[in-house]
Amino acid sequence: MTISMGFIAWIVIGGIAGWIASMIMNRDESMGIIANIAAGVVGGLLGGWILSAFVDVESKGLFFSFLTCIFGAVIVLWVLNKVTGSRR
């Protein structure tokens, strides 16, 4: 996600991306809406930082930003699984 997006867009896109990532990582039952939003927003920042080494993320548009959020949120949830020792 780009920094120039509005706050509401960060919440909406982050929430949807976090929800999709939680389904991918099989954590949907244990996460609420706040955790989904947090995973999506943090994932967007992390994914944007990682992918910016390879492509110009900001110029790719909203759909690419959304995919970047999902990518980052999956990484965040994977790390969370490893730290907490969750078997899900």
C-alpha positions in Angstrom: 0.0 0.0 0.0 1.2 3.5 -0.7 1.6 6.1 2.0 -0.5 8.5 -0.1 -3.7 6.4 0.3 -6.2 7.7 2.8 -6.6 6.3 6.3 -10.0 4.7 5.4 -8.4 2.9 2.4 -5.7 1.5 4.6 -8.3 0.1 7.0 -10.5 -1.4 4.3 -7.8 -2.8 2.1 -5.8 -4.0 5.1 -8.9 -5.6 6.7 -9.8 -7.5 3.5 -6.1 -8.5 2.8 -5.7 -9.6 6.4 -8.9 -11.7 6.3 -7.8 -13.4 3.0 -4.3 -14.0 4.5 -5.8 -15.5 7.6 -7.8 -17.9 5.4 -4.7 -18.8 3.4 -2.8 -19.5 6.7 -5.8 -21.3 8.2 -6.1 -18.9 11.1 -9.4 -17.4 10.3 -11.2 -19.0 13.2 -8.8 -17.5 15.8 -8.7 -14.0 14.4 -11.1 -11.1 14.8 -11.6 -8.0 12.6 -9.0 -5.9 14.5 -6.4 -8.7 14.1 -7.2 -9.0 10.4 -6.9 -5.2 9.9 -3.6 -5.2 11.8 -2.2 -8.1 9.9 -3.2 -6.5 6.6 -1.8 -3.0 7.4 1.4 -4.4 8.8 1.6 -6.8 5.9 1.1 -4.0 3.5 4.1 -2.2 4.9 6.2 -5.3 5.1 5.2 -6.5 1.6 5.8 -3.1 0.1 9.2 -2.9 1.7 10.2 -6.3 0.5 8.8 -5.9 -3.0 10.2 -2.4 -3.5 13.6 -4.1 -3.9 12.4 -5.7 -7.0 9.6 -3.6 -8.5 8.1 -0.1 -8.3 5.2 -1.0 -6.1 3.6 2.5 -6.0 3.2 2.7 -9.8 1.5 -0.6 -10.2 -1.9 0.4 -9.0 -4.5 -0.5 -6.4 -4.8 -4.2 -7.4 -1.0 -4.8 -7.1 -1.1 -2.9 -3.7 -3.8 -5.3 -2.6 -1.8 -8.3 -3.6 1.2 -6.8 -1.9 -0.8 -6.5 1.3 -1.9 -10.2 1.1 1.7 -11.3 0.5 2.9 -9.3 3.5 0.1 -10.4 5.7 0.8 -14.1 4.9 4.4 -13.4 6.0 3.3 -11.7 9.2 1.0 -14.6 10.0 3.6 -17.2 9.2 6.0 -15.4 11.6 3.3 -15.2 14.2 2.7 -19.0 13.9 6.4 -19.6 14.4 6.7 -17.3 17.4 3.5 -18.6 19.2 4.1 -22.2 18.2 0.6 -22.5 16.7 0.0 -25.8 14.9 -2.8 -24.4 12.7 
